[in-house]
């Protein structure tokens, strides 16, 4: 266990250091070029938060490996083997709701926009959780009835854009960026390991053994449900107000003990229903060995402590620094803003805990055909481009739909020309790429830019939508990987056939 923790610490250090180095470098570079400056207190708090973030990520990733992933896989395979199909669907619906409520990314988003929604953040969380639960159930039906993922995605995205039109007709345009962001924040460090493992467990038992694509697509479909849910919320709600920027203020370090207690309470309440549900199902349907149960208990403790440290570090260091950096950088040249945004996006995806869970499972399921390295490069480029484009949108002040509509049409179009495996992985990766640091560091950074360039009235229209952009661009970049593999395979086949024909021509004897 100690060796595993050391390995996770090494991975977390490599992930967090680039982002930390960029922020500190901008702080110490000449203000005439990069107008970013933090006082010594802010700098020290940020460095300490980075160290805590590394520890939190390491503990969380270790907990995900030995608890959340096995829990999801055992529930999926155990209920599938029991033959009780209706029970499987009901459990997936309930577990989908519970794990979404426990997702820290969603809590962060609800805290930023809760005051502008009728019913507050609780209404938003419940609506999104119901969307995830429903679409997790639809994902099970996809596996059982061998439904094409491309067709399901095309149908539901067409439905989604029909609702977009209805929301725009009603004049509630400000709900659109928030709705698309909701699809990204629900697939975070708790949700991804559990849902992906659940999908593998179900597809291994009920799916086509020769079809590796059936193991993926769960995250992709579960990202659609929240968008549709918030769209419906927007249809039946009044136009939202203006979010407050007070939540981005630097916290007093003396409040750390109280903040830790509050976070501990939130994380424990969030994880509690999932753990209790698992052990109830364990007693009724699965009956795993005592050794596995003990391992999962230890894993849950690691997950709880890791998330506690992770979220506290983000709250004290990364969220306020991201916001202040955006406020200051907006005073510089737009080209510098865009360049910094791309570099931040390229590196910040490395610090997302769920990315490493996804990449590992992709490499295992594909037998190394899709390596962790190629996945990471594709995701990094995609997220970098997404954040760069988002800065351009804040600068010029236009709707996020100018990006999302053509982007999703390109993504859905590519899905009919690339191997199904790449489509499923791409749409899963889109949800996973928009993890905790996106909503708690990059989004505050963009809010800061927006406050300086468009005023507080433009936050909901121009700053939000960032998570949706981060979730969309990997759909294109990873499917391009698949398209490249198809082209490379065909070129190799043509070269091989040409060699065979040329060799055969040498053997032809002309008797005339």
Steps between C-alpha positions, in 0.01 A plus 500: 500500500787737586663443159166567330464827693854608401416435136182705529695782667745497211217515244325781688822702527563474126138606442482803729849647456446641145192702603671623817814595309302699240316702765820575694688585180233752395520650849875565478522608133506875417155657552539701179456176302294281736299724737471229767614559857417331832616613842721274711211369709309395189810343348581296813136386536498396134824299536370327814172427320694343212679267742168410663347447157771245416434308821123516451524377140728214597271378778191540285648311203609219732150489650342497153716203400420285803144614582292700252601300192449155662168617647368601161624186327361267770159669493491480120612138467329377819154630411543394137580142602203492738268510199278764662495750214239735649696512825816585305326793327351630827835477682677682216240777512540543877881472497519748214309754708704435816845521344406822320386662823837397647697650209712794629513671159121534500506644852754761387291596196177519703677722754597743223157531338253386768385851586382570143276191474151468644531247783875559534787259447305206647247515215785501248674203666182290518408572136849408379515187719170375357637557150808290572298220662262478203776491241705248696194275472485567125869403479415158644226460238754589230719208605219249541323577171824564301397855404757702305658774710531729195128475432409566864732801518366641174138462614548658842717785373237580236244506783734718702541759224123502448467599868770764445279658237201495737703663781621772262145569379395552862788744552684298769831496310700539823403146601675348196866531614403373847310205350794389286739548792280270710578211268871539568507550876301182571780280369767560762726315744223302674268438206749389234668206678166368620303534175782370278552197721124442515491511121784250470331268750167508314648475150726208603196304618220614269677658205656364184837352602650591160379861515738704717298815421224381732732558798507872423238766430355503852667831587399643161132424551503606866632840388191560285244449778607803709496727195145399413395536867633857531350586159159396635573701816570800280178457303289515818707768678544872472814653353776460766670793670869582550729264698697648791881521486542497880560123498830553317655710777814369672408330829671576830736216595368516859172357365676181383393274794134598462520458122647152543214400730240633256663322206528179701129517576411565134723220366381250762134578432562474126688168516279346771197403287724341234690288753183396687328406172800293396508299823123440485538367144806306611301320769206422271646426158881490482647350818866581430782361712590668829837593353335699215257668738786602731692635203203711392459642853864613499452643151197702610705651784778596257242650264338702779829639635632567148191693395501694827858618446447555127189718536643701789818572303297615202276718717788679675759525224391418148154661468593849634835505318333398173244780534759767586726386216209544259421848632859612452579323173196660333688831515770366267506427125229255378763284325677447834169406668426241231853355512494470880153341483620237251804411711286478813251276323774280358646440846194515728353181353802316645377589850153352455481180712231342282719533188749248636219259594355521148835469319595193701167327430519592130847349467393183685179444304660573161801280579737794446355590158412843646792593723486729802754729333301554179182554702670756724647695205165509319318612814760767582483652153121491504469668839765761413311595183170508693624747761671715236175522302309578821727799567431627147125471573536704822709759317258544207180422693305248290286197581658163577263345244722634221752240621281221631259455208765448226726318747241238589393458136864433406532255791183312407601499133840348581328226701376343175850480347723384785506168689223476760763456771644847437156663497410346836837594652482854360156578641600349836819707500308819434315464829807392692726784379278756673600405854554679833773744394295612200211616717709620794804659330441562129136614538592758770784612268247556221256673739780740592566575133128553443455738795777724364400481132119459501395592855322282756186497285675287239624222732217255434494570125873508420704340783274198547505257213871437562440151644287417195784606270750288694261206472446548125845542345636155603210349303662633186868447583462137613277409206766649274734243660253234390470647151879503471513133602246411228694690233834350615352149489369547146832645380687200646255261331551670163879489537487132596272418206726690261802304620313172451393595147848622408650174627244293310569696181861382514384140490292544181663331196398619155500204253392707200 
